[in-house]
């Protein structure tokens, strides 16, 4: 079998693929996050001292830092699905963000706000 014939047979049944829609992907991720949050709250596993924790800088550092890491990670993951782009620069920025969050946590700990 010639290679031209083989290639023709392989591509005969191909159909165009719908391009990815980042808004649709983000909407799906937000819905999944809402379902997960609802399940977490329904289980009643919230900290018993959450009222006291809301006044501490360490609590907000943890919540904000995790939200930033998650949002940036989702952005990098969605970008990595594009075959023409490389997530390498996004991963470097994510690593810088992690280092910055560690630095902020260290400053909060040294200041005695934790």
N, C-alpha and C positions, 0 to 999 in steps of 0.2 A: 504494500500500500504506500503510495507516495505521500509525502508530507503535506502537499497542498490538498489532497483529498481528505486526509485525516483532519486537517485544520477546518476545512469546509464542513465536515460532519460534526465537529465539535461546536462550531458556532451557529449551525443551522437553527437550533431551537432556543437560542439566547433571546431574551427580551430586555428592553431597557430597564435600568434600575432607577427607582425614584431617588433623587438626591436627598441626603440627610437634612433634616430641619432642626437646627439647634434649639429653637423655641419649643418645638414638640418634645424633644428629649428633655429639656429643662422642666417642662410641665409634668412629664411622667415622673421625673425624679422628685419634684416637689410633692406630688401626690403620694408617692411612696414614703417620703419623709413624714408627711402628715399622718399617714396610716400608722407608721412606726411610733410617732409621738402619741397618738391616741391610744395605741396599745400599751405604751409605757405608762401613761397616766391612768389607764383603766386597771392596770395591775396594782396600783397603789404603792409603787416602790420609790416614791419621792422621799427625799431626806426628811427626817422628822424635825430637824432644826433648820429648815430652809428659811424661816423668817430671820433668824440670827445670821445666817450665812449671806443673805442678801446685802447686809451692811459691810461685808468684808471685800477688800480689793482682790484677794486671791480667788474668790468665787467668780467675780466678773472676769478676771484674767483667764480662768479656766474655760468659762462659757464662751467668751469672745475668741479666745485662741483656738478652741476646738471648732467654732463656727467658721473662722477664717481658714483653718486648715482644710475643713471639709469642703467649703465653697471653692477654694483654690484647687483642691484635688479633683473635684468634679469638673471644673473648667479644663484642667489638663487632660483628664480622662476623655472628655467629649472631644477635645482637640486631637487626641491621639487616634481617634477613629477615622480621621481624614487621612487617606493614603498619601497625599502629597505634602503633608506637614510633619514635622518632627517634634515630639514633645520634650526634647532634650533641654531647650532653654526654659521651658515651663518648670521642669523638674529642678533646674538650678535655682530658679526664683522661689520655688517651694522650699528648698533647703535653706535659702537665706531667710525666708519667713520663719521656719522652725528655729533657726539660730536666734532670730530677733525675739521670738516668743520666749525662748529660754532666758534670754538676757532680761526681758521685762519681768519674768517670774523671779529671777534672782534679785532684781532691784526691789520688788515687792517684799520678798523674804527678808532682805537686809533691812528694809525700812520698818520691819515689824508689823506690817499691815496684814499679814497672812493669818 
